[in-house]
Amino acid sequence: MEIVTCEKLEPKNMIKFFRRIRYDLMNQNKTSKYFKYAIGEIVLVVIGILIALQINNWNENRKDSIKEQQYLSNLKKEIQSDIDFNTRNILKRYPKKIEVLNNGKDYYQGKYIPQDTIQFLNDLGYGNVFGNVIWSFHRTTYTQLTSASDFDIIENDALRESILKYYNLLNGIDESSEGKPTGYIDFTLSLAPWDPNNPDDISAFDAKLFISKVKTEEFYRLINREISLAHNSKDKALKVNERAEHLISLINRHLND
């Protein structure tokens, strides 16, 4: 009697093994046993196919998981860059910007008397800071994710929804901020050059002209618009950062699961 080794019990060898037995049984007119072995061969083939499909699905899922992690890691870096931009250029600068603009408005109304005229004028010049915000949001990974139709590889529904909400918010800010300079920058720079590295470098003539223009209705109108724009930009930056920080926390939680 032939000894069947482990090597011979591999799926391909087992099929040959069953086939030989079937042929022997058929030759011996053992029909019932022939059908049993035939059914066994079919079952073995089905099991082999199912195992192969399962392995293939596992490999595909593993590839998708690796791709998902790469996308999310890159998204997190870009979202953090958005937070850093807003914090550095708006949230750290705009409180002073709004303060000096309000002082200029109060001066027009006679509610504020500057102790140092040159410093006051330079403060009004500081009001130019990011007067027309050019938002610099990062969308490279999000564009790759959506254009490649890979968005569905992100398994977590809440995370997908949060990503969509974040980038819809950015798109809305881009659209609402296009072409909205107030004219304040051009107005103040036309009166005197402002150099933050040399704040006292204003001639007596420029200072006299500048201070006289601060009492005009044009200045009051422009500074009101600049204050409104500053508050609006600050609120947008806060909203973006809040949404961004929430999204990063969701990404971290998903990556660590």
C-alpha positions as CSV (number, residue, x, y, z in Angstrom):
1,M,0.0,0.0,0.0
2,E,1.3,3.5,-1.0
3,I,2.2,5.8,1.9
4,V,0.7,9.3,1.5
5,T,3.1,12.0,2.6
6,C,2.2,15.6,3.6
7,E,3.6,16.9,0.3
8,K,1.1,14.6,-1.5
9,L,-1.8,16.1,0.5
10,E,-1.3,19.5,-1.0
11,P,-4.5,20.6,-2.9
12,K,-3.2,19.9,-6.4
13,N,-1.7,16.6,-5.3
14,M,-4.8,15.6,-3.4
15,I,-7.0,16.2,-6.5
16,K,-4.7,13.8,-8.4
17,F,-4.9,11.4,-5.5
18,F,-8.7,11.5,-5.5
19,R,-8.8,11.1,-9.3
20,R,-6.7,8.0,-9.2
21,I,-8.9,6.5,-6.5
22,R,-12.0,7.3,-8.6
23,Y,-10.5,5.6,-11.7
24,D,-9.6,2.5,-9.6
25,L,-13.1,2.4,-8.1
26,M,-14.7,2.8,-11.5
27,N,-12.6,0.0,-12.9
28,Q,-13.6,-2.2,-9.9
29,N,-17.3,-1.3,-10.5
30,K,-17.6,0.2,-7.0
31,T,-20.0,2.9,-8.1
32,S,-21.2,4.2,-4.7
33,K,-17.6,4.7,-3.5
34,Y,-16.8,6.3,-6.8
35,F,-19.5,9.0,-6.3
36,K,-18.3,9.6,-2.7
37,Y,-14.8,10.3,-3.9
38,A,-16.1,12.4,-6.8
39,I,-18.0,14.5,-4.3
40,G,-15.0,14.7,-2.1
41,E,-12.9,16.0,-5.0
42,I,-15.5,18.7,-5.8
43,V,-15.6,19.8,-2.1
44,L,-11.8,20.0,-2.1
45,V,-11.8,22.2,-5.2
46,V,-14.5,24.5,-3.7
47,I,-12.6,24.8,-0.4
48,G,-9.4,25.6,-2.3
49,I,-11.1,28.3,-4.3
50,L,-12.7,29.8,-1.2
51,I,-9.3,29.8,0.6
52,A,-7.7,31.5,-2.5
53,L,-10.4,34.1,-2.6
54,Q,-10.0,34.8,1.1
55,I,-6.3,35.2,0.8
56,N,-6.8,37.5,-2.1
57,N,-9.3,39.6,-0.2
58,W,-7.0,39.8,2.8
59,N,-4.2,41.0,0.6
60,E,-6.4,43.6,-1.0
61,N,-7.7,44.8,2.3
62,R,-4.1,45.0,3.6
63,K,-3.1,47.1,0.6
64,D,-6.1,49.4,1.2
65,S,-5.3,49.7,4.8
66,I,-1.7,50.8,4.1
67,K,-2.9,53.3,1.5
68,E,-5.5,54.6,3.9
69,Q,-2.8,55.2,6.6
70,Q,-0.6,57.0,4.1
71,Y,-3.4,59.3,3.0
72,L,-4.4,60.1,6.6
73,S,-0.8,60.7,7.7
74,N,-0.3,63.2,4.8
75,L,-3.7,64.8,5.5
76,K,-2.7,65.3,9.1
77,K,0.5,67.0,8.1
78,E,-1.2,69.4,5.7
79,I,-4.0,70.2,8.2
80,Q,-1.4,71.0,10.8
81,S,0.2,73.3,8.3
82,D,-3.1,75.1,8.0
83,I,-3.3,75.5,11.7
84,D,0.2,76.9,11.9
85,F,-0.5,79.4,9.1
86,N,-3.6,80.7,10.8
87,T,-1.9,80.9,14.2
88,R,1.3,82.6,13.0
89,N,-0.2,85.1,10.5
90,I,-3.6,85.9,11.9
91,L,-4.3,84.8,15.5
92,K,-1.0,86.1,16.8
93,R,-1.1,89.3,14.9
94,Y,-4.7,90.3,14.6
95,P,-5.4,91.2,18.3
96,K,-2.8,94.0,18.1
97,K,-4.1,95.0,14.6
98,I,-7.6,95.3,15.9
99,E,-6.5,97.2,18.9
100,V,-4.5,99.9,16.9
101,L,-7.4,100.2,14.4
102,N,-9.8,100.8,17.2
103,N,-7.4,103.5,18.6
104,G,-7.5,105.2,15.2
105,K,-11.3,105.1,15.2
106,D,-11.4,106.5,18.7
107,Y,-9.0,109.3,17.7
108,Y,-11.3,110.3,14.9
109,Q,-14.2,110.4,17.4
110,G,-12.1,112.4,19.9
111,K,-12.1,109.5,22.4
112,Y,-8.3,108.8,22.2
113,I,-5.3,111.1,22.7
114,P,-2.0,109.5,21.6
115,Q,0.9,110.0,24.0
116,D,3.4,109.6,21.1
117,T,2.3,110.8,17.7
118,I,5.0,109.0,15.8
119,Q,4.2,105.7,17.6
120,F,0.5,106.3,17.0
121,L,1.0,106.7,13.2
122,N,3.2,103.7,13.1
123,D,0.5,101.7,15.0
124,L,-1.9,102.8,12.3
125,G,0.6,101.5,9.8
126,Y,0.6,98.2,11.6
127,G,-3.1,98.1,10.9
128,N,-2.0,97.2,7.3
129,V,-0.8,93.8,8.5
130,F,-2.5,91.1,6.4
131,G,-5.1,93.6,5.4
132,N,-6.0,91.4,2.4
133,V,-5.6,87.9,3.7
134,I,-4.4,85.5,1.1
135,W,-5.5,82.2,2.6
136,S,-2.9,79.4,2.0
137,F,-4.7,76.1,2.6
138,H,-3.1,72.8,1.7
139,R,-5.2,70.5,-0.5
140,T,-2.7,68.3,-2.2
141,T,-3.5,65.1,-0.4
142,Y,-7.3,65.7,-0.4
143,T,-7.2,66.3,-4.2
144,Q,-5.2,63.1,-4.7
145,L,-7.7,61.2,-2.5
146,T,-10.8,62.4,-4.3
147,S,-9.4,62.5,-7.9
148,A,-8.2,58.9,-7.6
149,S,-11.6,57.7,-6.3
150,D,-9.9,56.4,-3.2
151,F,-12.1,58.2,-0.7
152,D,-14.0,55.0,0.1
153,I,-10.9,53.3,1.4
154,I,-11.3,55.5,4.6
155,E,-13.4,53.0,6.6
156,N,-14.7,55.3,9.3
157,D,-17.9,57.1,8.3
158,A,-17.5,59.8,10.8
159,L,-14.0,60.5,9.7
160,R,-14.9,60.7,6.1
161,E,-17.7,63.1,6.9
162,S,-15.4,65.3,9.0
163,I,-12.8,65.4,6.2
164,L,-15.5,66.6,3.7
165,K,-16.8,69.2,6.2
166,Y,-13.3,70.6,6.7
167,Y,-12.5,71.0,3.0
168,N,-16.0,72.4,2.3
169,L,-15.3,75.0,5.0
170,L,-12.0,75.9,3.3
171,N,-13.7,76.2,-0.1
172,G,-16.3,78.5,1.4
173,I,-13.6,80.8,2.9
174,D,-11.8,81.0,-0.4
175,E,-15.0,82.0,-2.2
176,S,-16.0,84.6,0.4
177,S,-12.6,86.2,0.6
178,E,-11.9,86.8,-3.1
179,G,-11.3,90.4,-4.0
180,K,-12.2,92.0,-0.7
181,P,-9.5,94.6,0.1
182,T,-10.9,97.6,2.0
183,G,-8.6,100.3,0.6
184,Y,-7.1,101.0,4.0
185,I,-3.7,99.8,3.0
186,D,-3.4,102.0,-0.1
187,F,-4.7,105.0,1.9
188,T,-2.2,104.8,4.7
189,L,0.8,103.9,2.5
190,S,0.0,106.9,0.3
191,L,0.4,109.2,3.3
192,A,3.7,107.9,4.6
193,P,6.0,104.9,4.0
194,W,5.8,102.4,6.9
195,D,8.9,100.3,7.7
196,P,8.4,98.0,10.7
197,N,12.2,97.8,11.1
198,N,12.4,101.6,11.4
199,P,9.2,102.7,13.0
200,D,10.4,106.2,13.8
201,D,11.5,106.9,10.2
202,I,8.6,109.3,9.4
203,S,9.4,112.9,8.4
204,A,7.7,115.8,10.1
205,F,5.9,116.6,6.9
206,D,4.6,113.1,6.5
207,A,3.6,113.0,10.1
208,K,1.7,116.3,9.8
209,L,-0.1,115.1,6.6
210,F,-0.9,111.7,8.1
211,I,-2.4,113.0,11.3
212,S,-4.5,115.5,9.4
213,K,-5.9,112.7,7.2
214,V,-6.8,110.6,10.2
215,K,-9.6,113.2,10.9
216,T,-11.2,112.8,7.5
217,E,-14.4,110.9,6.8
218,E,-12.5,108.8,4.2
219,F,-10.2,107.5,6.9
220,Y,-13.1,106.8,9.2
221,R,-14.9,104.9,6.5
222,L,-11.8,102.8,5.5
223,I,-10.8,102.0,9.1
224,N,-14.3,100.8,9.9
225,R,-14.1,98.5,6.9
226,E,-10.7,97.3,7.9
227,I,-11.8,96.6,11.5
228,S,-14.8,94.6,10.1
229,L,-12.5,92.6,7.8
230,A,-10.0,91.9,10.6
231,H,-12.7,90.5,12.9
232,N,-14.1,88.5,10.0
233,S,-10.7,87.0,9.2
234,K,-9.9,86.3,12.8
235,D,-13.2,84.5,13.2
236,K,-12.5,82.4,10.1
237,A,-9.1,81.4,11.3
238,L,-10.5,80.4,14.7
239,K,-13.2,78.3,13.0
240,V,-10.7,76.6,10.7
241,N,-8.4,75.8,13.5
242,E,-11.2,74.4,15.7
243,R,-12.4,72.2,12.8
244,A,-8.8,71.2,12.0
245,E,-7.9,70.2,15.5
246,H,-11.0,68.1,15.8
247,L,-10.2,66.4,12.5
248,I,-6.6,65.7,13.6
249,S,-7.9,64.1,16.8
250,L,-10.2,61.8,14.7
251,I,-7.4,60.9,12.4
252,N,-5.1,60.1,15.4
253,R,-7.8,58.0,17.0
254,H,-8.4,56.0,13.8
255,L,-4.7,55.5,13.1
256,N,-4.1,54.2,16.7
257,D,-7.1,51.8,16.6
